[in-house]
């Protein structure tokens, strides 16, 4: 009998693993599974669906027959914004009539409709880092990896992680990727100039990113073996990568490789494979071979409108686990369109393995609730 106390060092036997963890591990390893995992990326549709009869009091997983996750996520390192501690104090800093300019938690100046914060895309007017002075004055001290406040809940968090590991769940460390991090600091447009005009500032910011990520992850690794390092990157748009391969290799990959090397060296179970997943919207095809240089094993969510075809990508990269790739727009085009789309993708990708079907971003409000339910049912029928 497997001793549960050893699960942070070695995986439990397959027959003692949580069944959803076992299926997820097989998906990452691109092994045949009894059926495709059932999950969704996210939603922009819940308010519209509530008006169509969806109960928000009942778990969506139950209503749409999703699987339990099969993984346990560790945070503390940001996702769409840098992991500040403390965050900026949120406050309105200027009244502009119908609008108000707010300083948000990430240090950005954001223009909103007065009294509204949801249901529309705000305008980002300014970001916290313009130069070395603003970096040192306003930001770098918020990324101190030794801040006790960062670890206030560490024991509780690690107890939950150890319990998940004993059940065989994949332990996934979530980290804001370098590009997403720099964008949150400098701004999407200014950042593109900064790679050329302020390279020293970019490296300074990335050194702080590495120091923080490495220190926090090292504390987590004292308790559990990591199965995945998951980077939120968003480095692509509909035409491909936002920066050149040379810039990626200069400003991002060395820091990623150092972090990955450090994590692997510290693993309590040195034989455990550390999966690397990259999340980026847009046309990801040009960056797949670049991220493969650091050992990327999995990618998501493969935006169809930007030219991502998971069937073709699956053929071209048989060793890559693929999550996403269902065109969210098709779900608003009626059941015949849904059938045609899923029948092209799911049987082929189920046979290939290493695939989890989800929409390629949040489900839009234009998708009728009944047609979304139909889509989920067809995923079950075609995915097993």
N, C-alpha and C positions, 0 to 999 in steps of 0.2 A: 504494500500500500504506500502511495506517495505521501510523504510528510508535508502538509500544507505550509509549514514554516520555511520549507526550502524553495518555495515558488518564486521568491525574489532572485534566487540563484539559477534555478533551472525551470523550464516549463513543466507544468503538470502533464501526465500522460494524456493522450488525446481523448481517451474514454472518460477522463475525469474533468475535461475542460467544459466550460459553458459552450453549448452547441453553436451559439451565434458567434462566439469568439473563434471557434474551430473553423466555421465557414468563412469568417473574415480573414483568418490567417491563410486559408487555402486560396482565397481570392488574391491576396497580395502576392502569394507565391506562384500564381497563375497555374494552379492545379485544378483538375476537374472537380466541380462541386455538384451537389444534388440539385441546386437551383441558384438563380441569381439573388443577391441580397436586395431587400426591399427597403428603400429609403428615399428621401427627397432632399433637394438642395436648400430650399427656403421658399418664402412666399412674399408677394406684394398684394395678395388677393384676399386676405382674410376678412377685411372689412366688407368687401363686396359679397363674399361668400356667406357671411353672417346674415346679410339681407336676403340671401337665397335659401336660408334654412340651416346653415352650418351651426352646430353648437360649439362655442368656444369653451364651454365648461367641461366637455368631454375630450380626453387626450386625442390629438390628431393621429398619433400612432395607432390608436385603437380604431378610429373611424376609417383610416385609409389602409390599415393592415400592414403597417411598417414593421420591420424587425427591430428588436432591441439592438442597441448599437454594436455590441461586440468589442468595444474599445473603451478605454478610460482616458480622458483628456487631462493633461496638465497645462496650466496657464502660467500667468505671472510675467509674460514676456510680450504682451501686446498682440494685436492682430491687424487692425486697419490703422491704428495709431501707435506711436511710440509708447513704451511702458514707463510712463512717468510716475515717480513717487517722491513728493506729492504731485498730483495733477494740478493744472492751473485752476484758479478759482473762476467758476463760470459766472459771468455778470454782463449785463447790458452796458455798453460803453458809449453808445450814441443813439439818440432818437432821430430817425429820418422820416418822420411823418407816418406813412403807411408801413414803414419798415423799421427794424431796429438792428443795430450792429452789436453782436455779442462776442465776447471773448469766451471761447469754449474750453473744455477740459484739456484739449491738446495744444492750447496756446494760439489757436487760429482766430482771426477776425472773420466772423461769419454773418452774412446779411440774411435775415429772415423776414417773412411777413410778421407784422406786429402781433404778438400773442400766439403765434403758431410755430410749431417746431417739426411737424410731421406732414406727410402727404404731398410734398413737393421737393424739388432739388434746390437747396440753398446756394447762395453765391459765396465762395471763399475769397475774401478780399485780401487777406495777408496771412503769412505763416510765421512761426516764431523765430526761425533762423534766417538772418540775412547775411551774416558775416561772422568772423571769429568773436567779435565783441558780444553780439546777441547770443551766440552759442554759449559763451562762458557766463554771461550775466543771467540768462533766463532759462537755460536748458540743461547743461551738462550735469549740474548738481542734482537735477531731478532723475538722473540715471545712475545714481550712486549704487553700486551693487552691494555695498555693506550696510545700507539703511535698514535698521531693525524693523521698520514698518513693513518692509517687503515680506518678511517672514513671520508676521504675527500669527498667521493661521497655518503655518507649515506643518505642525504635528498632526492637526486634524486632516489636512490635505493628504499627507503621506500615509496616514492610517487607511484612508479610503483607497489610495493607490495600491498599497500592499494587499488589501483585501481583493481588489480587482485582479492583481497579478496572481493571486492564489487560485482564482477561477480561470486563469488562462486568458483573460481579456488583454488585448493589445494595449500597451501603455504608450500613448501618443503625446509627445511634447510639442505644443503649439508655440510658434515664434513668428513675430512679424518679420517678413523677409526684408533684406537690405533695401531693395528699391521702394517698397511700400513705406518703410521707415523713413527713408530720405525724403520721399514725397510728402509725408506728413509733417516733416520738419521745415522743408524749404518751399514746397508748393509744386504742383505738376509742371507748370511752364518754366518757372525759374530754375527748377532742378536740371532741366535739360541744358540750360546755359551753364549752370554751375559745374557740371562735369568737365566742361572745357575751360571756364574762366576761373574756377575756384577749386582745383583738384585737391589742394592741401586741406581745405575745409571738408570735402567729401571724405577723405581718408580719416580725418580727425573724428568725424561723426561715426564712421564705420568702426573705428577702434573702440569707441564707447559702446557701440552695439555689441561687438564681440565680447568685450569685458563683462557686460551685464548678462548676456545670454549664457556665457560660459560659467559664470559664478552661480547663477540661479540653477542652471541645469545640474551643476556639480552637487549642489545640496539635494536635489531630487534623486540623483544617482546614488546617494548614500543609502537610500531606502529601497529603490526598485531598479530593475533593468529596463531600459527603454526599448520599445519595439519600433518606434517611428519618430522621426524629426520632420515636422510638417511646417513648411514655410509659406506664409501668405505673401505673395509676391506682386501680382497684378502689374506685370512689366510689359504687357502687350496691349495693342489696340487692334482695330479691324484690319489694319494693313501689315501687322507683324510686330516686331519688338520696337519699343520706344527708344532704345539706345542700341548702339552697335555691338557686335560680338566682342570687339576689342575693348570697349568700355565695360562690358560685363566681366570680362576676364581681368580687367585692371582694378575695378572698384568693388566688385561683389564676390567673385569666385574665390579669391584668396582667403577672405574672411570666412566664407562658408566652409572651405576645405579645412581651415584650422579648427573651426568649431566641431566639424564632423570627426576629425582626427582625435580631438580631445575627448569627445563623447565616447567614441569607440574604445579609447584607451582606458576609460574609467568604468566600463560596464562591469557590473557584478557577475554577470554571466558572459564571459569573454567570447563564447562561441555563438551568442545570439546575433542574428542578422539585424542590423539597424536599417530599416527602410527609410528612404528619403522621398518625401512627397512635396511637389511644388503646385501651388494653386495660382493660376493666372487667368484672367478673362482675356478676351480678344483672340487673335490668330496666334496660337502657340506653336505652330509648326516650325518656324525658324529657330526657336530656342530649345526645342527638345534635344538636339545633339549637343548643345552647349551645356545644359544641365546634366546630361549624361556624363559629362566630364567629372562631375563631383559625385557620381553614383546614383542619380535620380532613379528611383524604382517605380514611382507612381505619380500621376498627374491628374489634375481636374481644373475646371469643369468642361472644357472643350466647347466653346461657344460656336454654334452652328452658323449663325449669321455672319461670323467673321471668317468662315471657310473651314472650320474644323469638322472633319468626317471621321468619326471614331472607327468605322469599319475599315477605312483606308489606313488610318493611323495604326490600327491594330495589326494590319498586315505588314506595314513597314517596320513596326517596332514590336515584335512578338514578345519581347522580354519586359515590356512596359505595362504595368497595371493602369487601367483607364477607368475613371469615374466621371460620369456626366454624359454629355453628348446628345441629349434628347432636346430637340428644338422646341423651346417654350412657346414660340409663335404658332407652331402647328396645333397645339392644344386648343387654340381659339378658332381653328378652321373646320371643325366638325369631325364626326366620328370616322368618316371614310378617310380623311387625311391622317387622323391618328392611327388608324389601322395600317395604312400604307407605310407610314414612317416607322412604326414599331416593327412591322413584319420585315422590313429591310434590315433593321439593326439587331434586334434581340436574338433571333435564332443564330445568326452568325457569331455574335459576340458571346452567346452562351456556349457555343461549341468551342470557341477560342479559349475562354476562361479569362480570369483576371479583369473582370468588368463588373461595374455596378451602375445600372441605369438610373440617372436622375436628370431633371431638367438642367439646362446649361446655365441657369441662374435662377433667381427667384421667380416663382410662377406669377405671371402678370394678372392684374385684375380683370383683363378682358376674357380670361378663360372661364367659361361657365362652370359652376360647381358640379353639375351633373356630368359634364364632359370630362372634368378632372377625375371624377369617380370612375368613369368608363376607362380612362387612360390607366388608372391604377389597376383595375381589373384585368385589362389586357396585358399589363406588365406581369401580372401573376400568371396568366394563362400562357404567355410566350416565354416567360422566364423560369417556369417551373414552380 
